[in-house]
Each structure stands twice: as structure tokens, then as C-alpha cells.
Amino acid sequence: MRADRLDAFIATHLPNIFYLTGFSGSSGIVLVAQNSAILFTDPRYTVQAKQEVTAAQVKIVRGSLLKAVGEQVEQRQGSRVGFEAAHLTVLQRAALGKSTGARIRWISWDGKVEGLRAIKDESELATMREAARIACASWEETLPLVKPGVCEIDLAAEIEFRMRRKGADGPAFDTIIASGERGAWPHARASRKLVKKNELVVFDLGAILRGYSSDLTRTVCVGRASSEKRRWYAAVLEAQQAARQALRPGVTAEQVDAAARGVLKQAGLEQRFIHSTGHGLGLEVHESPRLGRGEQSVLRAGTVVTLEPGVYIEGTGGIRIEDDALVTSTGAEFLTHANRELIEIG
Amino acid sequence: MRADRLDAFIATHLPNIFYLTGFSGSSGIVLVAQNSAILFTDPRYTVQAKQEVTAAQVKIVRGSLLKAVGEQVEQRQGSRVGFEAAHLTVLQRAALGKSTGARIRWISWDGKVEGLRAIKDESELATMREAARIACASWEETLPLVKPGVCEIDLAAEIEFRMRRKGADGPAFDTIIASGERGAWPHARASRKLVKKNELVVFDLGAILRGYSSDLTRTVCVGRASSEKRRWYAAVLEAQQAARQALRPGVTAEQVDAAARGVLKQAGLEQRFIHSTGHGLGLEVHESPRLGRGEQSVLRAGTVVTLEPGVYIEGTGGIRIEDDALVTSTGAEFLTHANRELIEIG
């Protein structure tokens, strides 16, 4: 803030608010000044804020939080106030402008808290390791239920139930179970479709634990895999290993992506790989850095990313293998430890 | 659009995109012009968009969707283009501005799709009735598990598992199980706390079915309720009944709120009722109208709202009763039919 000559900064993005103050409610704004921080929230959160927030003062507001923040800013010394342009709507920005006089200059100041969040400390990593363990164990326990005739949605229910029972606050996102040709949709949620013999089944699941997410994808074959499917699977696994090898402090996000993409290109599958290789993971399931083409950001030790190459064949299905990896001081380390080899069921 | 002399309109809010096109992916923008509609999405959704979208053309974009939309707008006749100021960030708005020349005039045009969404047709109502039934049945089946020593998170897991098994796409929000003094947090998620004898337990849960949400709250007492708790419960139930009586086409949102609030005031509990009486329900768990003080919007037949008065006593707990109600041509009708009387367990 000093470098950008800001007198104050307001955070409106909930994961950033949680990171700065510990507050986990769904309505809040944090005003940070040189020697103070104030969390504004509404009366539903009076008790919760009192219990969760230690490093900030709490103000309970009836009515518009933005208006209350604006009035507070107006009363203070200093006129340059940063806000999160990526996390404030045009309408909210207009309300903020109206709540203060012309003296206040609102400065778009993005990605600063995200930059702090990108480096996880030991306590955060302990939570993320446990969230990863919960996802892996829940998937492994559900595997015996995978057989012809089982419904995708029932498999999702089993996985989410087990994550909860193992202590997760809940699933980190809608669990994806995509069997057969639905596997060609990288983001297919579990549906009422029944799993059939000779289909590939993609499982993409994650647990939230004390705010932190895990994200795991495995693909299994119901019955014996054809030689073509085996070839695809081997290429995806090799692409993931290449990304894992490339991952270390000092490389750019696009270099990690290029490592995976290069393997799939060699295998003639480049056109089948229709998304980026991975993304940052932490208080959000998708946070920076994105491991994709053109991403120049340099990776640092303490960052957790997913590595999730995949191939998608319309009419047939998809294969994706995803693990969570921590950038260490010398290289990288997986947080997820479920079996990565092709599993053929029955 | 004609009334506001718009040549085109872009929708960026996902529930609005689903409503307009049927597309359920997590990345998309819809460009609507007089006689055409185009959905822009990324390659992950090629197959899904082809299957889900019938009323719009689909464009698959590698890279920025906003840039692609801007370029498309730039090529067309007409210069006045509406956007959703409540659903576009300041950063996205800047990117949009850069993607077109100065000829295009971007007009803040909010709440129009939401206005259409507020009136549910028969097919939407059939889905919402089923989502409501799933929530009620899942809660009723979980009730026998409520006893001293059970963990809040395990109750949440049971409820969510049952919702899934009954065909829900998933929970509509993190299930709230708030026992004892945690009940004084209106938005407490299920925690690792164990339920104890003589505690009130608040259950707030909902199912998503084909995009539509239900939202149900019930409060039970573990053991016999004290006369004070009975009095609180009776007041909350009476407040809900008053809101239900007030609900009909032509009333304002604040009149419904005032009906519930008046009952709690009579009971000396007005200060304990720290939120509004309810909110619109549909493709979002919270949509307009909000049934709160100062809300002048007039309710119309076909709108579904929650009615959820509550009282919160710090250190003791909370009581909330929430049902989903449809505004009919003559009055209102509950969609949720779970028992509303005080249940004392054991």
C-alpha cells in the first residue's frame, strides 16, 4: 500500500476477507488502513464475527455495507483508496462513488491479497494435505461401487457423503462423474445416466476443509480397456508426469503447461487437450496462477497447483488425471496420493 | 430492449444465461440482438453447449470471451448495447470498453432477465415442487438420527446424501446445522460440534434440481422445551403464518415483511429478529424480491419466495421456520409440506 501511496484499501472478495480476518460469513467488506482494519458485516453475523475475527475491528451495519464503508472512508485522513476491480461490480462501484465526496480517489488495486495467498504457510499446507487425503480416501472407498448399472449421481452422493464423514466442510465443487460419451464434457456434473460396460468414467472431486480445497481427478475403465484407450491413458499420465517434472520455483506457468502439451502433441492428441494444464488451489478451487498458454507468471515455493491434462473424444469419452502439487524449494511434491495407474473394473 | 432503444444486450450472469439459453456451463456470455442470440463459451463446453442450447447460436472461443463479444458487437449495426452492471466487474467492464471502438455506447441495463425469471411457468413450478419435496423428505428421514452426541456435520452429510439419492443435482447451499448456542448464528454451517440434550437444533437445507432450488428451515428441541423456548417457537410460527396470510398478488415485499415483524414485536422479540422475512427463490437461492423493510416491489402471481422469520438469542440459540411459498392468483400456497409444529426429541 505504501509503494502505491494508498491511504486505505477495501477488500470485497470473500476469500480475501477470510484470508485477512478469518471471517467466513457470506456478507462483508474489509477496510484496511495503515494501522487498522475494520470488517463491516450485517446483523446476521454479529456473533460469528465476534468469534472468528481477532485482527480487525467489527462494525455491524443495517443496510448497505458499501455506503457504511464510504462514510467511514470519507471521515478519515487521506484520499487514495484502493479497491478490487476484479471483485466489485459496476453497480457496486457506482454506489461506492456516490457514498463519498469527490475528495476520495478510488484506485483499482487488484491481485495484491491473491499474491499473498499464493504462498501457503505450514499451517495452510497441513490443512491442504488433509483436504487432499480426504478426497483420495473418499474416491478409493467409492471405487468398489463402480460397475455396470450404477447411476452417476449415486456415485457422487457416496463420494460427497464420505468426504463429509471424514471431516470435510463439504464438497469443493459439484462432483463430476462423467461416464461414456459424457466424459467428453470436461465439466459434466454427475447425471442420472447409468454406467455401462466398456465405458471410461471420469471422477473429478474435491473437499473443502477449514476453507481450503482439494481437487482430484481419476479415470477408470469399466471392463477391459481397448488398446486405443490404453494409449490415450498412457499419454495423459505421461503428460502429467512431464508437468510434474517441469514444476519448480522460477519456471513460468506456461512452461509447465508446455511440458504437458508437448507430450500430448507427440502422441498426436494436442487437438484433444482443450483446456489448460492446471490452476492454483487454496481458498478458491481456481485461483492464480493458471497453468496455460501465454501465462508468464513465475512460480514460487509454497504455491499449490493442480496438474490435470486430459483428452476428450466426442462420442467416446474423456480421460483426465489430476493431482494437487506443492512447489517446494527444489521442485515439487504431490499432495494427493491416490493410485494413478489405469484401473480396469470387472 | 425496444423501449430502451437497445440494439443489443449482453448477459454475463450465469443464472440469466441458463434461463435464456439452457446452457448450464460455468463460463459463458450471451449476446442478444433483435432477431438473434449468440452464446459465447470456451472449448471445454463445445459438446455440452451443442446438446443444451437450441435457441441460440454457439460460438466457441479460445481466449477472452469479453474480447470476442466486443468484436462481434463492433461488427454489427447499432451502437447502444445493454450490459448487466450488477453482474460485470469493473475490470470486465474496462476490458469490454477496450474491445470496441468509441462508437459503441454501453448502457447499464439491470434486472430485466431477473424480472422475467421472477414469474415461474408451470414447468418451472413442477421442478420447484419436486425440489421442495426432496428437501422435506430428506429432512424427515434424517430426524431419527438427531439425538445427544450426534455430530452436526454427520447430520448434514446424511441430509445431503439423501437429497442426492432422491435425484437432486446437489445441495443448493452449504447445509446449516446449528445446535445450541451456534443457533444464534443465522448462517452457521454444520460444524464438528456434538448435539447436546436440551439444545435447540436449526436445520436449514435445500436441494437443486435441474437448476432450481428449494430452501427449508426447521428447528427441533432435543429433550423437552422450556416454557420460554415454547413461547419463542410459537411466536416465530405465528409470524410465519402472518406473512403467509399477507402474501398475495399486489402487496409490496415490505408489507409481507411487516406482517411477520409485527407479530414478533407484539411478542417482545423484534430485536431478536435480525434479518428480513424472506427472499425470492428459483435459479438462485437468493433472488429478487427481498421481503424486507423498505422493499417497495409489488408481488405478482407466479413468484416463489421463502418465508423465514427467526429469533436469535446469544448464548442460548436460535429458532427459525422457513417454507417456500408460491404467490397464486388469489393468495399463496406452500411448496414445502414438512411438519411445522415444535418437535421435541427423546
Interface residues (C-beta under 8 A of the other chain):
Chain A: S24 G25 S26 D42 P43 R44 Y45 T46 V47 Q48 F83 A85 A86 H87 L88 T89 V90 L91 R93 A94 S108 D110 I153 D154 A156 A157 E158 E160 F161 R164 R165 G167 D169 G170 P171 D174 T175 A184 W185 P186 H187 A188 R189 A190 R192 I274 H275 Y312 E314
Chain B: S24 G25 S26 D42 P43 R44 Y45 T46 V47 Q48 F83 A85 A86 H87 L88 T89 V90 L91 R93 A94 S108 D110 I153 D154 A156 A157 E158 E160 F161 R164 R165 G167 D169 G170 P171 D174 T175 A184 W185 P186 H187 A188 R189 A190 R192 I274 H275 Y312 E314
